[in-house]
Amino acid sequence: MKNLSLAISLALSTTPVFADEFKSTGARYAAQGGVMVANANDSFGLTVNPANLLTHSNEFDVLEFAANLTHKPEMGTNNDMLGGYKSFANFIFGGSFESSTGTDSFEEFFSDPRQGIETSQNSIAAAFGNTVSADESLTYGVGVVYTWIDIDDPENKNTVDESGVTGTAKVSYQSKFDLQTNSLIFDITLGAAYSPEILTELNEEQFSVKPQIARVGISTRFSHFNSSIPWDITLSGEHLSYKFTAQSLMPIEYEKESRVGLEWTLIRPLGTDGDFSIRAGMSTFDSVQQDHHLSAGFGYTSGNWSLDISTSEHGVDRSDRSYNLSVSYTFID
C-alpha cells in the first residue's frame, strides 16, 4: 500500500508539459518554447539530441560545462542541472545530473501532492557523425542517450528507479551566399529523437514513469558577419507525440505538442566584447481545450562564458510561471 500511495500522489497532479518534468531545457531553449531537437547545440541539448553537438572539424575540440536552475514559485519546486560534454571532431561524449525537489511540509504536500515528491535523472550520451559532401556542407549524425530516473516519496519512504534509452539523428546543410560585398551564411538542420515508454510496477500494478516520446524538428539559421553590426537569427520548430500504455505517474492532458522558437543574436554590437541574444517562443497542446504557453528570455556571451535567463508560462490555466537561469563555460582547443 505504501508503494501505491506514491502512484496516487503523483497521479493527482495535472501539471502539463510532461516532457520537461524530467529534463532541464536550460534558459536558452526554455525561452524558445522548449524547442530543442534540431537546434540545441550545447550541454543542455545533450539529453535531447547529442548529434547536434558534433563539430565535424579536426581543427578544434570543444569541452563545455554547464549548470541550470529552474524555479516554479507557484509550485514551490526547483530543478537543478549540472552537465557537460567533450567533442572530438566527429564524436562527442557527455553526461548530466538533474534533480527536482519540492517542499515536504505536511500542509503543502496535501494542497499539491507532487510537491512532496523528489525526482532525479542521470544521463550519459554519445554521438557520431561525418561529412557527406566534399566541401563539408552536408553533415549527418546519430546519437544515443541512456537515462536513469529516480522518484522518491519522502513521506512514505518509497522509491521508483527505472531507466531508458533514447535514439537521435540529425542532418545539416550549410551554404554561403555572396551579396555584393557582404556574405550570408545559411544553415538548415533536421533533427529527430525517439524514446520508448518507461514502465514500473507498484503494488502489482503497472504504471508509466515516462511516456513514449517521438520528436521531429527543423531549424534554420541565417548569419550575416560583414555588416556594421553582425547578426545571427535562428528560427526553429518541432512536433512531439506522446503515448501511454499504462496509467501515468505524471499525467498529461494531451497526446501531441508543437513548439516554435526564435533567437536573434547581435555579435559584439557597438564595439562591445560580447554577443547579446533575444529569444521568444510558444508551445501549443492538442488537448480537450486547445492551450498554448508563451516564453521569452535573453542571453549574453563573452569569451568562454555564457549567461542566459528566461521566463515561461506553465500550468493548466497558464497562470503559473517558470524562471530559468543558466551558465556555461566552453573551452575550445
PyMOL commands that set and color helices and strands:
alter all, ss='L'
color gray80, all
select helices_A, chain A and resi 2-11+18-20+27-30+43-45+50-53+106-111+113-116+269-271
alter helices_A, ss='H'
color red, helices_A
select strands_A, chain A and resi 62-72+77-88+91-101+118-131+138-153+158-179+182-195+198-202+205-210+212-224+231-243+247-248+254-267+274-287+291-302+305-314+320-332
alter strands_A, ss='S'
color yellow, strands_A
deselect
rebuild
show_as cartoon
